Amino acid sequence: RWHHHPGGQAAHGGRSPRPDPARRMTSPRAGRPHMPGYGIATGQEGILPWEWAQKRLENTRNYFVVSSRPDGRPHVMPVWALWLDGLLWFSTARTSTKARNLLANPQISVAVEHGDEAVILEGTAIVEEDHDVLEPVWAAYKAKYEWDVTGESMFFVTPRLVFAFIESSEQFAATATRWRFL
């Protein structure tokens, strides 16, 4: 279980797995998702640029967060979130089902609300409580949503994989893209 305390210390005594911003990938490796039977193109033509996905991650208002309950059942909930410096940030009460799920199993999937221009992120969610780290996040959150979460801990999601495509019969197979973060 990951329980984080101010300063990034994990309850188990190790350091928080938050990546060093200087080492975070700004252009992940693009390729095609494995989707047998969907006629996905095999070449690079039509692959969406990473900036396309980032724009949607930045401009989306509602995000769908998927966590796993202890018995393995999925739990899906909408949240407000921010894409900031290569991480997705969101707040939720520590007693919420999604928070309890993520504290027990930090694996997460997040989808933007726009299915016609889909972006789906898979990664790891970690609680951040360090106010020095959170100051710019709180300010950006307030600017985006006109809602003040100053003083609250927040989850950040480090992406491992991001999938994106334009959902139309003419564009889906050509635009289906997968980015890998190393």
Buried (B, 14 or more C-beta within 10 A) or exposed (E): EBEBEEEBBBEEEEEBEBBEEEEBBEEBEBEBBEBEEEEBBEEEEBBBEBEBBBBBBEEBEEBBBBBBBEEEEEBEBEBBBBBBEBBBBBBBEEEBEBBBBBBEBBBBBBBBEBEEBBBBBBBBBBBBBBEEBBEEBBEBBEEBEEEEBEEBBBBBBBBBBBBBBBEEEEBBBBBBBBBEBE
